[in-house]
Amino acid sequence: MTRDNETPNSPPLAPGHEMTEPNRGIALALGGGVARGWAHIGVLRAIDEAGIEIKMIAGTSIGALVGGCYLAGKLDELQDFALSLTPRRMIGFLDISLGGSGLISGGKLAERMAEHLGDTRIEDLPKPLVCVATEINTGHEIWLTKGPMIDAIRASYALPGIFEPVRIGKRVLVDGALVNPVPVPVCRAFEADAVVAVNLSSDVFGRGTVVRDAGVEPDELMDEEPVVKTNSRGFGDSALLRLGKALGVTGIMVESFNIIQDRIARSRLAGDPPDMSISPKVGDIGLAEFHRADEAIELGYKAAKLEIHRLEQLAQPAIRA
């Protein structure tokens, strides 16, 4: 792991972001999940309603986007944008770059973020924000704690093959979910006393990870090709389509990334578990279904509301009057 713009002997917190009050409030680790990430908005709404203090946010991919907008006081604007999305409008943000290193350059989305975030820098936020990215040349986990917030957010959600990598300094960065899908260890490194993880992939694949198959004989093969329920992933229009045709090249890439993210998240959360997890049931929302923001936000809100009492206990004595 490398903290951007810091030496190996530097302190764990950026100047001005020292957390000197132990056992007060919570640190949030907001996980990746592409379109399912709109659920983070609902989680933050529920926590705010309860008056629970958030000391810092570590975000991966869309978790970095939502967490950054929250700390910058722009959550309302982000929610309005999310709720305004339709499949047709989404196409308008897809600046295709066939000759580049990603299908989408991401320039139009960056321009949209700049309307509200402008030249905001991470170190100027009122609370610490850490955007997790992956250095493509080395595989290092990079913690972005300084510099322009838009660049850090773009690097954190730069899904390989879909978005072009983002260059920050001498590093070429892509989606942080490749190495740390739910960044609990980041919060621990910042000496947070109470870490709450928001995991968006807990109900996507279920608990099973291995299927033992001794093989099949040729005459046991199915006459028909496998089918997939495309409404559970967001690729395709009909209820059942043949597997390859339903997903296409881009769909296969995204679904493969989803599997990788799920497996890495399970492993890392088992090795360094949070003090508490919030797991919105967003598995039925496809990774590309950004237009279903209202559903995702509501599911995030409900999931957090169910855990409010535990969150209040965890955050003591930081409950505001």
N, C-alpha and C positions, 0 to 999 in steps of 0.2 A: 504494500500500500504506500502511496506517495501523496502527501498534501501539496497541492499546487502552490508554488511561490514560497515554500518554506524549506528550511534546511533540516537535516535529520535531527539536529539538536534544538530545534525551535519548540516553544511551548505548545501545548495541545490546542490552545484557543487563540484566535486572532485578537489583537489588542482592542480593548473596549467591549469584548464579549465574554469576559470572565464570569463564570457562574459561581458566585461566592456564598450563596445561601443554600446550604445542603437541605435535602428533603423538602424542597418547595417546588411544586409543580411537576410537570412531566416533560420528557423528551419524546418526540414522535419520530418513528422510522416509517416513512411513507414509501411503500413498495411500488414497483413497476407493474404495468398491466395494460398499456396502450389505452384503448377507449374505456376499459373498465375503470381507469384511473379517475374518471369523474366522480366516482364514489368517495374519493378523498374529500371533495367539497362538502358532502353531507356529513362526513365524520367530523370535520372541523366546525361545521355549524352546530352540531349537537354539543361538542365540547365547549364552544363559546357560550351557548345557552346556559350551560351548567356553571359557568364562571370558573372553569378550571384553567389554571395558568399553564401556558405552554412555554417552556424554557428555551427550547431549540427544536429545529427540524432538520433531519437528514432525509434527503429524498433521492430516489433513483428513478430515472426516466420521467414518466408523467408525474410521479411523486415529487420530483424536483420542481416541476412546473407549478403544481398546485400549492406546494409548500412555500415556494418563493413568492407567488402572488399573495398568499395569505400574510406572510411577514411584511410584505411591501404595502399592505392595506388595499390590495386590488382584487380581493376574492369576489366581490360583487360583480366587478367588470368581467372577470373570468367566467363566472357562472352565467352571466347574460350572454357571453360569447358562446359558451357550450350549449345553452338552451336554444340559441338561434341557428345552430347547425342543422342542415338537411343534407341528404345525399347529394343533391344538386349543388348546394353551396360548397360542400366539401371539395368538389371537383375544382372549384375556382381557386382553392389554395394549393392545388397540386401542380407545382411548377416542374414539369417533367424534364429530366436532364439525362437523356439517353447516352450522351458521351462522357458523363462524369463517373464518379465512383459510387453513386447512389441513384436510385430511380427518381428521387425527388430532391431538389437542391435545398429546399427549406427556406428560401429567401422570402416568399410571401408570408409564411407564418411568422418569420422573424419581424417583418414589417408590421404585422398585426400586433405582436407583443410590444413593439417599440412605441405604439400609440399610447400605451398606458404605463409601461415600465421605463421608457426613455433610456437614459444612460445610467440608471440605478446600478450601484455597485454593491456587491454582497456585503462588504465590510461596513457599509453605511446603514444596513438594516438594524432595527431595534433589538433583534434577537439573532443568535447564530443560525446560519443556514449553511448546510453542506450539500453540494450536488455531487453525486457519485457518477463517475464516468470510467471508461476503460481505454487505456492506451493501446492502440491497435498494433503498434510495432513491437511491444514488449509483453502485452497482456497484464500490465500493472493496473491495479485499482487506484484511481486518482480521486482524491478528495478536493474539490474546488471550493475554497473558502474565501477567495479574494477575487477582485476583478469584476468586469461587466457581468451583470446577472443574466442577461439574455444569452450571452455566449456560453455561460456555464450550463444553463437550462438546455440549450440546443445540443450541447455535447452530451448531456446526460440522457437525452431521448433519441439520439442519432442511431436508430435501428439499422444495423448493417445490411446493406443491399437495398434498403428502402430510402433512408436519408443519407445524404453525403456526410462523411466525417467532418468534424469541426476542428480546425487548427487553433490551438491556444498556446502561444509561445512556440516552443520547439516540439510540442506534442501534437499528435493526431489522435483525436478522441472519438469514441463511439459509445453506444448505449451502456450505461453502468450495470444493467441487468445481466450482462454477460458474466460478471464476477460477483456482484452483490445485489440481488434482486430486492431484498428487504434489509436496509442498512442498519440493523441493530448494533453491530460492532462499532459503527461510527459514533453513535450516541454514547456507548460505553467509553470510548476513547476520550470523549469530551467530558468525562467524569459525571455523567448524568446519574442521578440516584434512582430515578424511576423511568424505565424505558417502555414505551407502548409501541408495538408494531402493528401496522395496518397491512395485512396480507391479502392481496386480491386474487390469489390463485389457489386458495385452500380447497375450493369445491370444483375445480376445473376438471381434474383427472381422477379424483377419488384417492383412496389409500393404496390400492394395489400398484406395484411397480414391476413385478416379474410374472410372466406367464410361461410355465414350463410346457413345451410342445415337442414331442418326440418326432414330429414330422408327419406328413400325410402321403398316402399313395396317390398316384395320378388320377385314379378313378374316383377318388374321394373329393377331388377339387370341385368347387362350385361351378355350375354352368354360367352363372351370372357374376358380373364384377361386384365387388363390395360397394355398399352404398353408405352415405354419410348424411346425417341430419344437418343440413347447412345452417338452419336457424339457430343452432347451438354454437356456431362459431362466427356467423356473419358473412359467409362467402357463398353467394348464390341466392336465387330467389325462390325456387320450389322447395318443398319439404324434403324430398329425397332425390339425390342426383348421384351418378356414378362418381366414385371417389376422385379420380384424377381430374375429370372435367369440372367437378364442383369447386375445387380449390385453385387449380391453375398454378403457374410458377410462383407468383407472388404469394398466393395463399399457402402453398407448401412451405415457402421460406418463413412466413410469419408463424405458422403452426409449429414448425420445427423449433424456432426460437422460443415459442411458448413452452414447449416440452423442456428445453434446456433450462429456462428460467425456473420452471416448477421444481425440477430436480435439484438445482443449485440452492434454491430457497429452502427446501426441506433439509438439506444437509447443513446449511449454515445456521438455520434456526435451531436445529437439534444441538449443534455444537456450542452455540452462544444464544440461548433462549432469552426472549424479552421478559420483563416482569409481568407483561400482560399482552394479549393479542386481540385485535378486532378484525374479524373476517367477514366482510360483506359478502352475501351470496350473489355474486355477479357472474358466475360461470356461464350463464345462459346468454350473456351479452358478448357478441363477437368482438374480437380484437380491433376490427376496423369499423365498428358501429358507433362512431362518435356522435351520430344523430340521436342516440338513445340516452342522452345525458340526463334527462329528467328521471328515467328509471334508475340509472346508476346512482345519482345523487340521493334519491329517496332510499335506496337500499343501503347506502353508506350511512345515512342519517339514522335509519332504524337499527342498524347493527350497533352503532355507537350508543344510542339511547338505551339499548338493552344492557349495556355495560357501564352506564353512568355511575351507579352506586359504587362499583368496584374502582372506577376511575377516581372518584372523589376520595375514596379511602387511600388510594395509591398516592394521590397528590397532596394529602395533608402535610402541613397546615396551609396550603396555598389557595384554599377556597375563598374566593372573594365574597365579601358581604353583599 
